């Protein structure tokens, strides 16, 4: 069937976070494939823009949440147009209010079950209501009110050659597989204990693996990395790259790993988009909703245990997307759980 008529202009609104903006890329690929000449603008956060700089065929307009209403008014002046279509891909109160400053004839938002914070007041169309699907698939369905269907999943994350060159220079390829450890999420209650990361890393070293630590420049990430190193028996030879890469270098770094161990975090989804397998640590969040999209068989899933302990009911009875970010929830994941997942990965290799 031929593609429906293209809109003249289309705006995406998704400010954050790093993992979530990678989920938008397959939708964007669908739109660009169907309508290569359509003018696309993406209203995005500053850090997320740094990750996606260089993406072809997209005009990025940054919004800094610290600027409040003044920044929203400035954004409207910068846009200086009325769009045919706005895809309102975020339901937070701030994003909903910001969308009011983006003039558009058609305003496509989430179905009622995913709406919150007055989302329905700012849209005039909704995506289909499909419960129990991954975040990436929900975002992908935003093309359906426009008459398109997202068929394949393609990321094409823009990573420059110099970023790949930097990543290649960090260690020599001596044939050892690489376990990369990215221990911190933006939500501290999703993080696993440092000594448990250390125990898993020691197990990997005993199997002949190289360990690489990665993370941002925050005090928490530096302290967590130091605690992992202090708890390891085989710390000599561990490559500590915490705070040493940029957002453009991070995808290239993750692409060099054989396996990444991380909680539900931005690096989880960036690694997945680069083709790296992920040992995801899930108790606070449901891996079927927000785990690594391409493959979850190497993840640890204690979400149902968390639901029963902290919500008094099985996960199947919780609203889809419920987070269980409670003190101690990640302690439900044992070292043995992670080692078993690591060994599942090893067993799956030819």
C-alpha positions in Angstrom: 0.0 0.0 0.0 1.3 3.5 -0.7 2.3 5.7 2.2 -0.3 8.3 3.2 0.3 11.9 2.3 3.2 13.4 4.3 2.6 16.3 6.6 4.6 19.4 5.7 6.1 19.7 9.2 6.3 17.4 12.2 7.5 18.1 15.8 8.6 15.4 18.3 8.5 16.3 22.0 10.7 14.1 24.1 13.0 15.8 26.5 14.5 12.9 28.5 16.0 10.6 29.5 19.0 9.1 27.6 17.5 5.6 27.4 14.1 6.9 26.4 15.4 9.1 23.5 17.1 6.0 22.1 13.6 4.4 22.1 12.4 7.3 19.8 15.0 6.5 17.1 13.1 3.5 15.5 10.0 5.7 15.3 12.1 8.4 13.7 13.5 5.9 11.2 10.0 4.9 10.2 9.0 8.5 9.6 12.1 9.3 7.6 11.7 6.1 5.5 8.1 6.9 4.6 8.6 10.6 4.2 12.2 11.5 3.4 11.4 15.1 2.7 9.3 16.0 5.7 10.7 18.7 8.0 11.2 17.2 11.4 11.9 19.2 14.6 12.7 17.5 17.9 12.3 19.4 21.2 14.8 17.7 23.5 16.8 18.1 26.7 20.4 19.4 26.6 22.2 16.1 27.6 20.0 14.0 25.3 20.8 16.4 22.4 24.5 15.8 23.0 24.0 12.1 22.6 22.1 12.5 19.3 24.0 15.3 17.7 24.7 14.5 14.1 21.4 12.7 13.5 20.5 13.5 9.9 17.3 15.1 8.8 16.3 16.5 12.2 16.3 20.0 13.6 16.9 19.9 17.3 15.6 22.6 19.7 16.8 22.3 23.3 14.7 23.1 26.3 16.4 23.4 29.7 14.0 22.5 32.5 15.8 25.0 34.8 14.5 27.9 32.7 10.8 27.2 33.6 8.1 29.3 31.9 10.6 31.8 30.6 12.3 29.0 28.7 9.0 27.8 27.4 8.2 31.2 26.0 11.7 31.4 24.5 11.2 28.0 22.9 8.0 29.1 21.2 9.8 32.1 19.8 12.6 29.9 18.5 10.2 27.5 16.9 8.5 30.4 15.1 6.0 28.2 13.3 2.8 26.1 13.5 3.4 22.4 12.9 1.1 20.1 11.0 1.7 17.4 13.6 3.0 17.3 17.2 3.9 13.9 18.6 3.7 14.4 22.4 6.0 11.5 23.5 6.3 12.4 27.2 3.6 12.6 29.8 5.3 14.4 32.7 3.7 17.6 34.0 6.5 19.7 32.7 6.4 18.2 29.2 2.6 18.5 29.0 2.8 22.2 29.9 5.7 22.7 27.5 3.6 21.2 24.7 1.1 24.1 25.1 3.8 26.4 23.7 4.2 24.3 20.5 1.4 25.3 18.1 0.2 22.3 16.1 -3.0 21.3 14.2 -2.8 17.6 15.1 -1.6 16.8 18.6 -1.0 13.0 19.1 -0.5 11.7 22.6 -0.7 8.5 24.7 -3.7 6.3 25.2 -5.6 6.9 28.4 -4.0 4.1 30.4 -0.6 5.7 29.9 -1.7 9.3 30.5 -1.0 11.3 33.6 -0.6 14.8 34.9 -3.3 16.2 32.6 -1.8 14.8 29.4 -5.3 14.5 27.8 -5.8 18.3 28.0 -2.9 19.0 25.6 -3.6 16.5 22.8 -6.5 15.8 20.4 -5.5 12.3 19.2 -4.3 9.2 21.0 -2.2 6.2 20.1 -3.9 2.7 20.3 -4.3 1.3 23.8 -2.1 -1.9 23.9 -1.4 -3.0 27.4 1.7 -5.0 28.4 4.1 -3.7 25.7 7.6 -2.4 25.9 8.2 1.3 26.1 9.9 1.3 22.6 6.8 -0.4 21.1 4.5 2.2 22.7 6.6 5.0 21.3 6.7 3.2 17.9 2.9 3.2 17.7 2.9 7.0 17.4 3.2 6.7 13.7 -0.1 4.8 13.5 -2.5 7.8 13.7 -0.5 9.2 10.8 -1.3 6.1 8.7 2.1 4.4 9.1 3.1 1.2 10.8 6.5 0.7 12.3 7.7 -2.6 11.0 11.5 -3.0 11.7 13.4 -1.6 14.6 16.4 0.4 13.5 18.3 2.8 15.8 21.2 4.3 13.7 22.6 6.1 16.7 25.0 8.7 15.4 28.5 7.9 16.6 31.4 9.8 15.0 34.6 8.1 13.8 36.7 9.9 16.4 34.5 8.4 19.2 35.1 4.9 17.9 38.8 5.7 17.6 38.9 6.9 21.3 37.1 3.7 22.4 39.5 1.5 20.4 42.5 3.2 22.2 41.3 2.4 25.7 42.5 -1.3 25.7 44.2 -3.7 23.4 42.1 -6.4 21.9 44.0 -9.5 23.3 41.1 -11.9 22.8 39.7 -11.7 26.2 35.9 -11.1 26.4 34.9 -7.9 28.1 32.4 -7.5 30.9 31.6 -3.8 31.2 30.1 -2.6 34.5 27.9 0.5 34.5 26.7 0.4 38.1 24.5 3.5 38.4 21.1 4.5 37.3 19.7 8.0 37.5 17.4 6.6 40.2 19.5 5.6 43.1 17.0 3.0 44.4 17.5 1.0 41.2 21.2 0.5 42.0 22.7 -2.8 43.1 25.2 -3.0 46.0 28.9 -2.3 45.0 30.1 -5.5 46.8 27.8 -7.6 44.7 29.1 -6.0 41.5 32.5 -6.8 42.8 31.7 -10.5 43.4 30.3 -10.8 39.9 33.4 -9.1 38.4 35.7 -11.5 40.4 33.7 -14.4 39.0 34.2 -13.1 35.4 37.9 -12.5 35.9 38.2 -16.2 37.1 36.7 -17.2 33.7 39.3 -15.1 31.8 37.3 -12.0 31.2 38.5 -8.4 31.2 36.6 -5.9 33.5 35.9 -2.3 32.4 34.1 0.1 34.7 32.2 3.0 33.1 29.9 5.8 34.3 29.5 9.5 34.5 31.1 12.3 36.5 28.7 12.4 39.5 30.0 11.8 43.0 27.8 8.8 43.4 29.2 7.1 40.3 32.8 7.8 41.4 32.1 6.5 44.9 30.4 3.4 43.6 33.3 2.6 41.3 35.7 3.1 44.1 33.6 0.8 46.3 33.6 -1.9 43.6 37.3 -1.8 43.2 37.9 -1.9 47.0 35.7 -5.0 47.2 37.2 -7.0 44.4 39.8 -9.6 45.0 41.0 -9.4 41.4 41.1 -5.6 41.1 44.5 -5.5 39.4 44.0 -5.0 35.7 40.5 -3.6 36.0 40.2 -0.7 33.6 38.4 2.2 35.3 36.9 4.6 32.8 34.3 6.2 35.1 34.0 9.9 34.3 36.5 9.7 31.4 34.2 9.5 28.4 31.8 11.9 26.7 28.2 11.2 25.7 29.4 10.8 22.1 32.1 8.3 23.2 29.8 6.3 25.4 28.0 4.4 22.6 31.4 3.5 21.0 32.7 2.3 24.4 29.6 0.2 25.1 29.9 -1.3 21.6 33.3 -2.7 22.5 31.9 -4.8 25.4 30.8 -8.4 25.0 28.4 -8.0 27.9 27.2 -5.0 29.9 26.0 -5.4 33.5 23.8 -2.5 34.7 20.5 -1.7 36.4 17.7 -0.2 34.5 19.6 2.8 33.1 20.4 4.9 30.0 23.6 2.8 29.2 21.4 -0.3 29.2 19.4 1.0 26.2 22.4 2.7 24.5 24.3 -0.6 24.6 21.3 -2.5 23.2 21.0 0.0 20.4 24.7 -0.6 19.6 24.2 -4.4 19.5 25.8 -5.2 22.8 24.2 -7.9 25.0 23.0 -6.7 28.4 22.8 -8.4 31.8 20.1 -6.2 33.2 19.4 -6.1 37.0 15.7 -5.8 37.5 13.7 -5.6 40.7 12.6 -2.0 40.9 11.3 -2.1 37.3 9.7 -4.7 34.9 12.2 -5.9 32.3 9.4 -6.7 29.9 8.4 -3.1 29.8 11.8 -1.3 30.2 14.5 -3.9 29.8 16.9 -4.2 26.9 14.6 -4.3 23.9 16.4 -6.8 21.6 17.1 -9.6 24.1 16.3 -10.1 27.8 17.4 -13.7 28.3 20.6 -12.6 30.1 18.7 -10.3 32.6 17.9 -11.0 36.2 14.2 -10.6 36.9 13.1 -10.2 40.5 10.3 -7.8 39.7 7.6 -10.2 40.7 9.4 -10.9 44.0 9.5 -7.1 44.6 5.8 -6.8 43.8 4.9 -9.4 46.3 7.1 -8.1 49.1 6.5 -4.3 48.6 3.0 -4.2 47.1 1.5 -7.3 48.5 0.4 -8.8 45.2 2.0 -10.5 42.2 3.4 -8.3 39.4 0.6 -9.4 37.1 -1.9 -7.6 39.3 0.0 -4.3 39.2 -0.7 -1.5 36.7 1.6 -1.9 33.8 4.7 0.4 34.3 4.5 0.4 38.1 8.0 1.2 39.6 8.9 -0.4 42.9 11.7 2.0 43.9 11.8 1.1 47.6 14.7 0.9 50.1 16.3 -2.6 49.8 14.4 -3.7 46.7 17.6 -4.4 44.7 18.8 -6.6 47.5 16.3 -9.2 46.2 18.9 -9.7 43.4 21.6 -12.0 44.7 25.1 -12.5 43.5 24.1 -16.0 42.5 21.3 -14.6 40.3 23.8 -12.4 38.4 26.4 -15.2 38.1 23.7 -17.5 36.7 22.8 -14.8 34.1 26.5 -14.4 33.3 26.8 -18.1 32.8 23.7 -18.2 30.6 25.5 -15.7 28.3 28.7 -17.8 28.3 26.7 -20.9 27.5 25.0 -19.2 24.6 28.2 -18.3 22.8 29.4 -20.6 20.0 
